[in-house]
Amino acid sequence: MEFDLKKIDAIIDSCGCEAKNLITVLQGVQAELRYLPTEVMEYIAEKMDISVAKVFSVATFYENFSLNAKGQYVIKICDGTACHVRKSIPILTKVREILGLSEDKPTTDDMMFTVETVSCLGACGLAPVMTVNDKVFPSMTPEKAETLINDIKEGKEVC
């Protein structure tokens, strides 16, 4: 896969080439590409004069960084205590069923959807909660999740 290295250069230049700015650079690259491809991390290491091992260790240490490509719509289903007790697992099961996904296959082949479970979204009073591209959808049910996914597939503005 080819990446626009001019965009990567612009991110590095805006953050600064010093090693202390590595996390900020990785955040900028992930915001642009939605994940951190191996080739791009190697390029960042070379450009910032940091070892490839250091770049990979930072990228794999922090949970917010992803080394896998994500879909256009990232669906996060909370399975923290409040959400779990209020039945978040049936929501997860329904979403995966609708999209033909599993724990081992989190992203659709067309790169439209990625489904993730998270430990907490910080909205316990709204449980069970699901987000789509960080927009919160409270009091979710399997039926509401299905409607939401169908709306996205139909091109309706939901997030």
C-alpha positions as CSV (number, residue, x, y, z in Angstrom):
1,M,0.0,0.0,0.0
2,E,1.3,3.4,-0.8
3,F,1.1,6.4,1.5
4,D,1.4,10.1,0.8
5,L,4.8,10.7,2.5
6,K,4.3,14.5,2.0
7,K,1.5,14.4,4.5
8,I,3.6,12.3,7.0
9,D,6.5,14.9,6.5
10,A,4.0,17.7,7.2
11,I,2.9,16.0,10.4
12,I,6.5,15.5,11.5
13,D,7.5,19.1,10.6
14,S,4.5,20.5,12.5
15,C,5.3,18.5,15.6
16,G,9.1,18.7,15.5
17,C,11.7,16.1,14.6
18,E,12.9,15.6,18.2
19,A,12.4,12.2,19.8
20,K,10.4,13.8,22.6
21,N,7.7,14.5,20.0
22,L,7.2,10.9,18.8
23,I,3.9,10.3,20.5
24,T,2.5,13.5,19.0
25,V,3.7,12.5,15.6
26,L,2.2,9.1,15.9
27,Q,-1.1,10.6,17.0
28,G,-1.1,12.9,14.0
29,V,-0.3,10.1,11.6
30,Q,-3.0,7.9,13.1
31,A,-5.5,10.8,12.8
32,E,-4.7,11.0,9.2
33,L,-4.5,7.3,8.3
34,R,-6.7,5.9,11.0
35,Y,-3.9,3.4,11.9
36,L,-0.1,3.1,12.0
37,P,1.1,1.1,9.0
38,T,4.5,-0.7,9.5
39,E,6.0,1.1,6.4
40,V,5.0,4.5,7.8
41,M,6.4,3.8,11.3
42,E,9.7,2.8,9.6
43,Y,9.7,6.0,7.7
44,I,9.0,8.0,10.9
45,A,11.9,6.3,12.6
46,E,14.2,7.2,9.7
47,K,13.0,10.8,9.4
48,M,13.2,11.4,13.2
49,D,16.5,9.5,13.6
50,I,14.9,7.2,16.1
51,S,15.3,3.4,16.1
52,V,12.5,1.4,14.5
53,A,12.3,-0.6,17.7
54,K,11.6,2.6,19.7
55,V,8.8,3.7,17.4
56,F,7.2,0.2,17.5
57,S,7.6,0.0,21.3
58,V,5.7,3.3,21.7
59,A,3.0,2.4,19.2
60,T,2.4,-1.0,20.8
61,F,2.6,0.3,24.4
62,Y,-0.3,2.7,24.2
63,E,-3.8,1.2,23.6
64,N,-5.0,4.2,21.6
65,F,-2.6,3.3,18.7
66,S,-3.7,0.8,16.2
67,L,-1.4,-1.2,13.9
68,N,-4.3,-2.5,11.9
69,A,-6.3,-0.7,9.3
70,K,-9.8,0.4,10.5
71,G,-13.0,1.0,8.7
72,Q,-14.5,4.3,7.9
73,Y,-16.9,3.8,10.8
74,V,-15.3,2.6,14.0
75,I,-18.0,1.2,16.3
76,K,-17.0,0.8,20.0
77,I,-19.3,-1.1,22.3
78,C,-18.7,-0.6,26.0
79,D,-18.4,-3.7,28.1
80,G,-17.6,-2.0,31.4
81,T,-19.5,-3.1,34.5
82,A,-22.5,-0.7,34.0
83,C,-22.9,-1.5,30.3
84,H,-22.3,-5.3,30.8
85,V,-25.0,-5.5,33.5
86,R,-27.4,-3.6,31.2
87,K,-26.8,-6.2,28.4
88,S,-24.0,-4.8,26.1
89,I,-23.0,-8.3,25.0
90,P,-26.3,-8.9,23.0
91,I,-25.6,-5.6,21.3
92,L,-22.1,-6.7,20.4
93,T,-23.4,-10.1,19.1
94,K,-26.0,-8.4,17.0
95,V,-23.6,-5.9,15.5
96,R,-21.1,-8.6,14.6
97,E,-23.9,-10.7,13.1
98,I,-25.2,-7.9,10.9
99,L,-21.7,-7.0,9.6
100,G,-20.4,-10.6,9.4
101,L,-17.7,-9.9,11.9
102,S,-16.1,-11.8,14.8
103,E,-13.6,-11.2,17.5
104,D,-10.9,-12.4,15.1
105,K,-12.2,-10.4,12.2
106,P,-13.1,-6.9,13.5
107,T,-13.2,-5.0,10.1
108,T,-15.5,-5.6,7.1
109,D,-13.9,-6.5,3.8
110,D,-15.0,-3.2,2.3
111,M,-13.3,-1.3,5.1
112,M,-16.6,0.4,6.0
113,F,-16.9,-0.8,9.6
114,T,-14.6,-1.8,12.4
115,V,-16.2,-3.2,15.7
116,E,-14.3,-3.0,18.9
117,T,-15.1,-3.7,22.5
118,V,-13.8,-1.3,25.2
119,S,-13.6,-1.5,28.9
120,C,-15.2,1.8,29.6
121,L,-16.4,4.8,27.5
122,G,-17.0,6.9,30.6
123,A,-20.8,7.2,30.1
124,C,-22.0,4.8,32.7
125,G,-25.2,6.7,33.4
126,L,-26.2,6.2,29.8
127,A,-25.5,2.5,29.7
128,P,-25.4,0.5,27.6
129,V,-23.4,2.7,25.3
130,M,-22.1,2.4,21.8
131,T,-20.0,5.0,19.9
132,V,-19.6,5.4,16.1
133,N,-16.6,7.5,15.3
134,D,-16.7,8.8,18.9
135,K,-20.3,10.0,18.8
136,V,-22.1,8.5,21.8
137,F,-25.3,6.5,21.3
138,P,-26.9,5.9,24.8
139,S,-29.4,3.3,26.0
140,M,-28.5,1.1,23.1
141,T,-30.3,-2.1,22.3
142,P,-29.6,-4.7,19.6
143,E,-32.6,-3.4,17.6
144,K,-31.4,0.3,17.9
145,A,-27.9,-0.9,16.8
146,E,-29.3,-2.6,13.8
147,T,-31.3,0.5,12.8
148,L,-28.2,2.7,13.3
149,I,-26.0,0.4,11.1
150,N,-28.7,0.3,8.4
151,D,-28.9,4.1,8.5
152,I,-25.2,4.4,8.0
153,K,-25.3,1.9,5.1
154,E,-28.0,3.9,3.5
155,G,-25.9,7.1,3.7
156,K,-28.0,8.8,6.4
157,E,-26.1,11.4,8.4
158,V,-25.8,9.9,11.9
159,C,-22.3,10.9,13.0
